[in-house]
Each structure stands twice: as C-alpha cells, then as structure tokens.
Amino acid sequence: MQRIEINEALKKVKHPQKVVVAFVQVDKDRYNPITLEWFMKTSIDPVMFAISIGHTRFSHKCLQENRVFNLCFPTLAQVEFVRISGTKSGSEIDKMHFIEGKWFKGRYAGLPILKDAAANLECEVITQVQSGDHTIFVGKVKYAWLGDAPPLTVAELF
Ligand SMILES: Cc1cc2nc3c(=O)[nH]c(=O)nc-3n(C[C@H](O)[C@H](O)[C@H](O)COP(=O)(O)O)c2cc1C
C-alpha cells in the first residue's frame, strides 16, 4: 500500500459501470440529452435517483429552471447517440436531431422516452446539493419504462 495522487487511485478502482443519458427540458417542447456516468439510486421507497451535473453544462441551467429529468438507460445500439450527448453541448447544437422518430413523450412531464432503450425512468427533482463543481439533483421516479436489450456500460462506450 502506497500513497499516490488521488486521480491515479481513482483510475485503478474504476469498475464496469453503466452509463445513462438524462433528458432535461430546455423550454416548452424543447429537450436536451446529456450523457452521465455519475448517477445512483438513493432511496427504495419512494424510488429516487441522484444525478451529478457540472455547473458549466447547459443541462445544469435547464435543471435549475425545469425540475424534471428522464433517466434513460441506453443500449449498445444507441452508442453513437450516447457519445454525441457526452461530447456536444445543447448550447451549440440540438442533440435531439440525432434521435428523430426514435422517441415519444413520457407520461409525467412529456420528456422524451427513447423507444429502444433498456429502460427509462421519469423523475421529478425533489432536492439538490452542491458538490464542488457539480450539483447533485435528486429525483423521485414517477414512471418506469422497460425495453428488451441490456443497458450499455462505460467500457462499451470507448
Ligand atoms: C462517459 C461520459 C460520462 C459523463 N458523465 C458526466 C456526469 O456524470 N456529469 C456531468 O456533468 N457530465 C458528464 N459527462 C460530460 C457531459 O455529458 C458533456 O459535457 C456534455 O456535452 C454536456 O452537455 P450539455 O452542455 O448539453 O448539458 C460525461 C461524458 C461522458 C462521455
């Protein structure tokens, strides 16, 4: 056991993780997807999920204004969309363009439900916590949708 630089230690302990795309609301009938690795289940009853969003992200502004998100678990078939959603900003391009005809409006707040995803969880933001250069938004799951294929992992993304 030896003391090393923090980020070096984190690289070593990183295990296969799922990756999600959160859909947030820009304004009426406009949505933005953001790829996320930092998310977790935080409550059993009610079921709640937390997502950690960098302050500089366009999605951060959206979540401050519109307190809803859809936590979408994509599959290998959607890997290109996941890459784009994790490298391009909604402040520059409309990322919804890449999934035209592949989604429908959800039941809770009308956020996009990706048709061929492994799962979609429609969430209402209940609270938020500052965490360094990110904000943790905690969402209560209102409705769940399930597909057939298994969820994508971070390892499959690169
Ligand atoms: C695999 C992967 C995981 C990511 N995880 C997060 C995350 O957990 N939180 C975050 O704020 N950004 C994360 N990002 C970066 C955002 O997805 C990226 O900055 C995105 O372009 C922001 O989009 P927006 O400006 O439209 O919100 C991740 C990117 C990738 C490729």
The ligand as a Gaussian input file, in Angstrom:
#p B3LYP/6-31G(d) Opt

LIG

0 1
 C      -18.981000       8.640000     -20.492000
 C      -19.306000      10.047000     -20.083000
 C      -19.788000      10.296000     -18.801000
 C      -20.097000      11.603000     -18.395000
 N      -20.587000      11.797000     -17.138000
 C      -20.932000      13.055000     -16.749000
 C      -21.519000      13.268000     -15.461000
 O      -21.769000      12.350000     -14.692000
 N      -21.834000      14.556000     -15.117000
 C      -21.616000      15.619000     -15.961000
 O      -21.920000      16.759000     -15.595000
 N      -21.073000      15.430000     -17.190000
 C      -20.738000      14.188000     -17.603000
 N      -20.217000      13.977000     -18.852000
 C      -19.968000      15.143000     -19.722000
 C      -21.237000      15.664000     -20.388000
 O      -22.016000      14.596000     -20.914000
 C      -20.825000      16.625000     -21.544000
 O      -20.083000      17.696000     -21.024000
 C      -21.997000      17.125000     -22.348000
 O      -21.515000      17.618000     -23.582000
 C      -22.786000      18.221000     -21.659000
 O      -23.907000      18.519000     -22.440000
 P      -24.806000      19.822000     -22.226000
 O      -23.873000      21.016000     -22.271000
 O      -25.754000      19.782000     -23.413000
 O      -25.505000      19.682000     -20.927000
 C      -19.906000      12.687000     -19.286000
 C      -19.441000      12.436000     -20.587000
 C      -19.146000      11.129000     -20.988000
 C      -18.660000      10.892000     -22.384000

